[in-house]
């Protein structure tokens, strides 16, 4: 009997222990489920935050990809017989890639240049007899635009140009002053005037300069392209140069460009009055100052180029050119340009 009673008690304790274990397991399960639910909520919440962060990053990346980041480097473009002229190799000019923050493309039209001492200088060789001032610049323009890197200004210059100050404006390097102003004010097109004594421009400009601050620009209508900088947002509205008149005169392509500039970027073509550039070389080429007939042809061609919706607005500008073909028609009435701002350039802004 004792053994049976003991057995029953033992079984009872086992049963109670089992019940206790079940009860503990049940409550433990509830707690575990609660914790798991809470953890799941935390995980889900974390997932939502992470997704938002990822979306934000993707949005930023997308914006960075689709937004055009303004370039900061310059590219200088010139054509010469063989290699870059020695004086231009100076670090104070364009001989040092870091100093000028620039690249250079040289069109060699007589002999190939084997100089590889300046990695930022690229040489293009073309000895074709059809190469003119106009077609050479078009080749340089094409080569520059085909590059993966884009530039803030595309600066075309003859191979004998340099910068000289009109006044004792600073002891700072003149080329760096010139480039710094381009970056700050960013006009569409900036000209440096010839100071060789062959041009009437300097005398007429100096009298207009007294009321202008040195870091500002003066608006101009007729230009000489020996040293000309095109803003990256403006260049494709003007170039390439028109070579169809080269057999008559190499000057004609520039005059054609003048008419184009005054229609498409009216008021945004300026000179930097702080500098002049000597132009000592005088090579033989086809020269003839444009006559009235030539201007009639320019105007007729350009009239046909322009979109029909602008034809009526363009006509007064064309007529102004037809009646002012002599070199005195230079400056705009708004001479000191204090309203320059960094913005996209669109053709016919002045006509909109």
C-alpha positions in Angstrom: 0.0 0.0 0.0 2.8 2.3 0.9 4.4 1.7 -2.3 1.2 2.4 -4.2 0.6 5.6 -2.2 4.1 6.7 -2.8 3.7 6.0 -6.4 0.5 8.0 -6.6 2.2 11.0 -4.8 5.1 10.7 -7.1 2.8 10.7 -10.1 0.9 13.7 -8.7 4.1 15.7 -8.3 5.1 14.7 -11.8 1.7 15.8 -13.1 1.9 19.1 -11.2 5.4 19.7 -12.5 4.2 19.1 -16.0 1.4 21.5 -15.6 3.8 24.0 -14.1 6.1 23.5 -17.0 3.2 23.9 -19.4 2.0 27.1 -17.7 5.6 28.5 -17.7 6.0 27.5 -21.3 2.7 29.2 -22.2 3.6 32.5 -20.5 7.1 32.3 -21.9 5.7 31.8 -25.3 3.4 34.8 -24.9 6.4 36.9 -23.8 8.5 35.5 -26.6 5.8 36.3 -29.2 5.5 39.8 -27.8 9.3 40.2 -28.1 9.3 38.8 -31.5 6.5 41.1 -32.6 8.3 44.0 -31.1 11.5 43.0 -32.8 9.6 42.6 -36.0 8.2 46.0 -35.7 11.6 47.4 -35.0 13.0 45.5 -38.0 10.1 46.8 -40.1 10.6 50.3 -38.8 14.4 50.0 -39.5 13.6 48.7 -43.0 11.4 51.8 -43.7 14.1 54.1 -42.5 16.7 52.4 -44.6 14.5 52.5 -47.6 14.0 56.2 -47.1 17.7 56.7 -46.8 18.3 54.7 -49.9 15.7 56.7 -51.8 17.2 59.9 -50.6 20.6 58.8 -51.8 19.2 57.7 -55.1 17.5 61.0 -55.5 20.7 62.9 -54.8 22.6 60.7 -57.2 19.9 61.1 -59.8 20.1 64.9 -59.3 23.9 64.8 -59.6 23.7 62.9 -62.8 21.0 65.0 -64.5 22.2 68.4 -63.3 24.9 69.9 -65.5 27.8 70.7 -63.2 29.5 73.8 -64.5 33.0 73.2 -65.8 35.9 75.2 -64.4 38.8 74.6 -66.7 39.7 76.6 -69.8 40.8 75.3 -73.2 43.0 77.4 -75.5 42.9 76.8 -79.2 45.4 78.0 -81.8 47.0 77.1 -85.0 50.7 77.5 -85.9 53.3 76.2 -88.3 54.6 73.5 -86.0 54.8 73.6 -82.2 53.4 75.9 -79.6 55.3 79.2 -79.6 58.0 79.3 -76.9 56.7 82.4 -75.2 53.3 80.7 -74.6 55.0 77.9 -72.8 55.7 80.2 -69.9 53.9 79.2 -66.7 52.6 82.7 -66.5 50.7 82.1 -69.8 49.5 78.7 -70.7 52.5 76.5 -70.2 51.5 75.2 -66.8 48.3 73.2 -66.7 47.7 73.8 -63.0 48.5 77.5 -63.1 46.1 78.2 -66.0 43.7 75.4 -65.1 43.6 74.7 -68.8 44.2 72.4 -71.7 45.5 73.4 -75.1 45.0 72.1 -78.6 47.4 73.2 -81.4 46.7 72.7 -85.0 50.1 72.3 -86.8 49.6 73.1 -90.5 53.2 72.9 -91.9 55.1 70.3 -89.9 54.3 67.7 -87.2 55.3 68.7 -83.7 57.1 65.9 -81.7 57.2 67.9 -78.4 55.6 65.8 -75.7 57.0 67.8 -72.7 53.6 69.4 -72.0 50.9 66.7 -71.3 48.1 69.2 -71.4 48.9 70.2 -75.0 47.4 68.2 -77.8 48.7 68.5 -81.4 46.6 68.0 -84.5 48.5 67.9 -87.8 46.9 69.0 -91.0 49.0 70.2 -93.9 46.1 70.5 -96.4 46.3 73.5 -98.7 42.6 74.1 -97.9 43.4 75.0 -94.3 42.5 78.6 -93.7 42.1 80.7 -90.6 38.4 79.8 -90.8 38.7 76.1 -91.5 41.6 75.7 -89.0 39.5 77.2 -86.2 36.6 74.9 -87.2 38.9 71.9 -86.8 40.0 73.1 -83.4 36.4 73.7 -82.4 35.4 70.2 -83.5 38.4 68.6 -81.6 37.6 70.5 -78.4 33.9 69.6 -78.5 34.6 65.9 -79.1 36.6 65.7 -75.8 34.9 64.0 -72.9 35.8 67.0 -70.6 33.9 70.1 -71.1 35.3 73.6 -70.5 34.0 76.8 -69.0 35.5 78.9 -71.9 36.8 77.9 -75.3 39.5 80.5 -76.0 40.6 80.9 -79.7 43.7 83.0 -80.3 46.2 83.6 -83.0 49.6 82.2 -82.3 51.3 85.6 -81.8 49.0 87.1 -79.2 49.8 88.0 -75.6 48.3 90.2 -72.9 49.5 93.7 -72.1 47.9 96.1 -69.6 46.3 99.3 -70.6 47.1 100.8 -67.2 49.3 99.7 -64.3 46.4 97.8 -62.9 48.2 95.2 -60.8 51.4 93.3 -60.3 49.3 90.1 -60.5 49.8 87.8 -63.5 47.8 89.2 -66.4 46.6 85.9 -67.8 45.3 84.7 -64.4 43.5 88.1 -63.9 41.9 87.6 -67.3 40.8 84.0 -66.5 39.6 84.9 -63.0 37.2 87.6 -64.4 35.9 85.2 -66.9 35.0 82.8 -64.1 33.4 85.5 -61.9 31.3 87.3 -64.5 30.9 84.8 -67.3 29.8 86.9 -70.3 28.8 85.0 -73.4 31.7 86.2 -75.5 34.8 88.1 -74.4 37.2 89.9 -76.7 40.7 91.2 -76.2 41.4 94.1 -78.6 44.3 94.4 -81.0 46.9 96.9 -80.0 49.2 96.7 -83.1 48.4 100.2 -84.3 46.4 98.8 -87.2 43.1 99.1 -85.3 41.0 102.1 -84.4 39.4 100.2 -81.6 41.8 101.1 -78.6 41.5 104.9 -79.0 37.7 104.7 -79.2 37.4 102.2 -76.3 39.7 104.2 -73.9 37.4 107.2 -74.0 34.5 105.0 -73.0 36.4 103.3 -70.2 36.6 106.2 -67.7 33.3 105.4 -66.1 33.8 101.6 -66.0 35.4 99.7 -63.2 38.4 97.7 -64.2 36.7 94.4 -63.4 33.8 95.1 -65.7 33.3 94.7 -69.4 32.3 97.0 -72.2 29.7 95.9 -74.7 30.9 95.8 -78.3 29.2 95.1 -81.7 32.0 94.6 -84.1 34.9 92.4 -83.1 38.2 91.0 -84.3 38.5 87.3 -83.5 42.3 87.2 -82.9 41.7 86.6 -79.1 38.1 85.5 -78.3 36.6 83.5 -75.5 33.3 81.7 -76.0 31.3 80.6 -72.9 30.4 76.9 -73.0 26.7 77.8 -73.0 27.1 80.2 -75.9 29.6 78.7 -78.3 27.3 76.3 -80.2 25.0 79.1 -81.1 27.7 80.9 -83.0 30.3 78.3 -84.3 31.4 76.8 -86.6 32.7 79.7 -88.6 31.3 80.1 -92.1 34.1 79.2 -94.7 32.1 79.8 -97.9 33.7 83.2 -98.5 37.3 82.2 -97.8 38.2 82.3 -101.5 37.3 86.0 -101.6 38.8 87.0 -98.2 39.7 85.3 -94.9 38.3 88.3 -93.1 34.7 87.6 -94.3 34.2 84.7 -91.9 34.7 87.0 -89.0 32.4 89.6 -90.3 29.8 86.9 -90.9 30.3 85.9 -87.3 29.8 89.5 -86.2 26.4 89.6 -87.8 25.5 86.3 -86.2 26.7 87.5 -82.7 24.6 90.6 -82.9 21.4 88.7 -83.6 21.8 85.6 -81.4 23.7 87.1 -78.4 23.0 90.7 -78.7 24.3 92.7 -75.7 26.4 89.8 -74.4 29.5 90.3 -76.5 32.0 92.4 -74.6 35.6 93.4 -74.4 37.9 93.3 -71.3 39.1 96.9 -71.3 42.1 96.2 -69.0 44.1 94.4 -71.7 45.3 94.7 -75.3 47.1 92.2 -77.4 49.9 92.9 -79.9 49.5 91.1 -83.2 52.9 91.4 -84.8 52.9 88.5 -87.4 51.6 89.3 -90.8 51.4 86.2 -92.9 50.2 86.2 -96.5 46.6 85.2 -97.1 43.6 86.3 -99.1 42.6 89.7 -97.7 39.8 92.1 -98.7 37.7 94.3 -96.5 34.0 93.5 -96.8 32.2 95.7 -99.2 28.5 96.6 -99.2 27.9 93.7 -101.6 29.6 91.3 -99.2 27.5 92.5 -96.3 24.4 92.2 -98.4 25.4 88.5 -98.9 26.1 88.0 -95.2 22.7 89.5 -94.3 20.9 87.5 -96.9 22.5 84.2 -95.8 21.8 84.9 -92.1 18.3 86.0 -92.7 17.7 82.5 -94.2 19.4 80.8 -91.3 17.1 82.3 -88.6 13.9 80.6 -87.5 10.9 82.1 -89.2 9.3 83.2 -85.9 12.2 85.6 -85.3 12.4 87.0 -88.9 10.5 90.2 -88.2 12.4 90.9 -85.0 15.8 90.2 -86.6 15.2 92.5 -89.6 16.0 95.8 -87.7 19.3 94.4 -86.6 20.2 93.3 -90.1 19.2 96.7 -91.5 21.4 98.4 -88.9 24.3 96.3 -90.1 23.6 97.1 -93.7 23.8 100.8 -93.0 26.8 100.7 -90.6 29.5 98.6 -92.2 32.4 100.9 -91.5 34.7 100.3 -88.5 33.2 103.2 -86.4 30.2 101.0 -85.7 31.8 99.4 -82.7 30.3 100.2 -79.3 26.9 99.6 -78.0 25.1 102.5 -76.3 25.1 100.5 -73.0 28.9 100.4 -72.6 29.6 99.5 -69.0 28.3 96.0 -68.4 27.4 95.8 -64.7 24.5 93.5 -65.1 26.4 90.3 -66.1 25.2 87.2 -64.3 25.9 83.5 -64.4 23.0 82.0 -66.4 22.4 79.8 -69.4 22.6 81.7 -72.7 19.9 81.2 -75.3 19.8 82.6 -78.7 17.4 85.5 -79.4 17.0 86.3 -75.7 16.9 90.0 -76.7 14.1 89.3 -79.1 11.9 87.2 -76.8 
